[in-house]
C-alpha cells in the first residue's frame, strides 16, 4: 500500500532535514509505521519515550543516532519528571490546564490506537504527584488528558477525594459506565468535574459489538446521561459512522436517539482505521481501503468502503448529519438547557468547536 504525504508532520520533518537539522519522530503513528517514519526522520522512538529519550539525546550529541529506539519496558509513572509548563504563558496556551494522571485504558475498542503506544496495560501515577500538579495549575480549570480517568475505581476515588479541598473545576474522559457508579460519580462532582467526554460510538448494538464495546448499552444511554446531568456534569460524546453493520438510515436514527438521551454535544467522525493497527490490516486484507492520503484521515472523509451502503451514501449522510446537528439554533438550544452559566458557556464552546472542526475539514 502506497501512501501520499501532503502536509503534516512528515513535511515539517522533511523541511528541517533538508537543512541538516536532526529530526526525531514518535507517537502513535510512528510507533506502528516505523519504517515509513524513518523515511522522514533520523530516528524514530517506538512506544513510550521517557526510558529511551536520554539515549536519543546522547546519540544526537555524538552525531550517531541509530534509527529506531524502542521502549523495552513500561515507564514507571512514579518517576516521571513534571513537564515544564511553567516555561509557557498559560494565558496563551492553557485555557484548560493539562494534567496526566494515568496511561492506557482497560478496554480494547477495535478502532482505538491507544494501546499501540501505551501497550503495557492501565497504569496510574501516585495520587500525591497528581495533586502536586493540581496545585501548580496556572488557572482554576483543569483538563485531564487521560483516555479513561475512571478506569481504576480505587485510584479514581482516591484522586477525586484528594482534589476536593483544592476547589478546582475539571474536564475528563471516561467510559460511560462511570454514570452507573453512584459513589464514584458523586465524588467526581464534589471534586469539581463539570464535563466528561464519553465514547458513545454508535446507537446500534450491532455496531457496538463490532467495535468491541458491548459494555455500552444503547437502552441505558438516556439514564446514563441523566445521571451525569443530575450531578451537574455536561456530557460530550463521540460518534462514529461507517461500521460494517451501519445502513443508510443510521444518520436519522442517530439524530433521533441523541435528541432523546439529551446529550450536550457530540464529536462526529467517519470510521478511521489507523495505519499499522489490526483494524487497518483487517480492511487492507479485504481490499476495502479506498483512501491513502493521510491528510484525509481526519474523520470527515470515507477511508474504507462500507458494507451496507455506498461510499457516496456514507459521505452524504455524514455531511447532512453534521450540517443538521451543528446548526447554530440547535447549538444555542442545547446550551440554554444547561443548569448553570458555566455549563451553558462550556456547552456553547464544545458545540461550536465541533462545528468548526467539521467546517474546516470539509
C-alpha positions, -999 to +999 in steps of 0.1 A: +000+000+000+015+034-011+005+064+009+007+101-002+021+126+022+009+162+018+011+184+048+015+175+084+045+162+105+063+145+076+065+177+056+078+196+087+103+168+093+115+169+056+118+207+058+143+205+087+162+175+074+169+194+042+186+219+064+207+192+081+188+196+114+183+162+132+147+151+134+131+125+158+096+112+153+075+094+178+039+088+189+011+065+178+016+066+141+054+064+141+052+035+166+032+013+142+046+026+109+083+027+119+099+021+086+077+047+069+085+072+096+122+066+091+120+079+056+114+113+072+135+113+103+169+105+116+154+085+145+120+070+155+110+064+190+086+034+193+063+033+223+067+055+254+097+078+251+108+085+287+131+055+291+149+058+258+150+096+255+183+101+273+200+077+249+184+096+219+199+128+233+233+113+239+235+098+204+223+130+188+250+149+207+276+124+195+262+126+159+253+089+158+216+085+162+209+049+153+175+050+137+150+031+158+147+034+196+123+010+211+110+011+247+116-023+262+095-019+293+067+002+308+076+036+321+074+038+359+049+067+362+060+075+398+094+085+383+081+109+357+096+144+357+069+171+357+065+189+323+080+224+323+047+240+316+059+270+336+081+279+306+049+287+286+025+316+290-006+298+305-028+327+294-020+320+258-017+282+257-037+268+286-073+279+289-076+244+304-045+234+324-034+199+312-026+171+337-018+134+331-029+111+359-030+077+341-019+059+310-036+034+288-071+020+291-087-011+304-108-016+272-096-027+238-120-010+214-113-022+179-109+012+163-087+027+190-049+032+186-041+040+223-028+005+231-002+007+203+018+032+223+006+026+259+007-012+254+016-020+290-019-021+305-036+006+325-013+024+349-017+052+374+006+079+388+008+083+426-021+105+437+001+129+456+021+135+424-011+143+405-023+166+433+010+184+432+003+192+395-032+203+405-017+228+430+007+241+403-021+246+378-020+281+363-057+285+364-088+270+381-099+248+352-081+215+345-082+192+316-072+156+325-056+142+294-062+105+303-080+082+280-102+068+308-096+085+341-123+064+359-109+030+347-095+021+381-122+028+406-100+027+437-075+052+421-103+075+409-118+076+444-085+085+460-078+111+434-113+128+435-112+128+473-078+144+474-090+171+449-120+183+468-101+207+491-084+224+461-118+237+446-107+233+410-130+226+381-121+199+356-129+180+324-120+144+318-126+114+296-142+083+309-162+053+299-200+058+302-200+032+330-190+060+354-226+071+353-237+038+369-212+041+398-232+064+421-204+067+447-177+075+422-198+099+402-207+118+433-171+121+443-162+133+408-188+160+411-176+170+445-140+171+432-151+197+406-159+177+375-181+198+352-177+179+319-169+145+307-162+130+272-175+095+267-172+073+237-208+066+227-196+055+193-230+043+180-267+040+188-267+005+173-260-026+195-246-044+164-221-017+157-211-015+194-204-053+193-183-048+162-164-021+180-157-044+209-177-021+231-205-042+243-204-026+277-221+004+262-258-003+264-280+017+240-311+012+261-293+027+291-278+058+274-307+081+284-303+071+321-266+074+319-267+109+305-293+119+331-272+107+360-243+128+348-266+158+345-280+152+380-245+158+393-241+190+372-217+173+347-222+181+310-216+152+285-197+154+252-199+121+233-180+105+204-200+091+175-186+071+146-203+064+113-192+037+088-192+004+108-199-026+087-233-030+103-243+006+096-270+011+070-282+043+052-308+050+079-281+052+107-279+090+104-316+097+110-317+071+138-287+087+155-302+121+154-334+107+170-315+090+198-293+119+205-324+141+210-340+116+233-310+110+255-304+148+258-266+146+253-250+180+254-227+177+223-211+151+202-179+148+181-189+130+149-164+111+127-164+087+098-146+055+107-108+058+106-087+026+105-053+039+116-024+025+096-004-002+113-033-012+136-050-046+135-082-028+125-064-013+095-049-047+085-084-062+085-097-038+059-065-040+039-069-078+037-104-073+024-093-048-002-115-020+012-091+008+018-100+035-007-080+064+005-043+065+011-038+103+016-030+109+053-043+144+051-078+129+047-075+107+079-093+134+099-127+118+104-147+137+078-137+116+047-146+080+038-115+058+041-130+024+040-156+011+015-186+003+037-205-029+035-242-019+038-242+014+019-222+031-009-193+054-003-214+082-016-242+074+008-218+074+038-202+107+028-235+124+021-251+110+053-222+123+074-223+157+056-261+160+062-258+149+098-232+174+107-250+202+089-282+195+108-267+187+142-244+218+143-269+243+131-265+274+153-300+274+165-296+238+176-263+247+194-279+276+212-309+255+222-287+227+237-266+253+255-296+271+271-308+238+286-277+237+308-283+240+346-259+270+351-239+297+334-206+277+334-223+247+318-240+270+292-207+286+282-190+252+281-218+237+260-215+265+235-177+262+233-180+224+228-206+225+201-191+254+182-157+237+184-171+205+168-189+226+142-157+244+133-138+212+130-163+198+106-163+230+086-126+233+084-121+197+074-146+197+045 
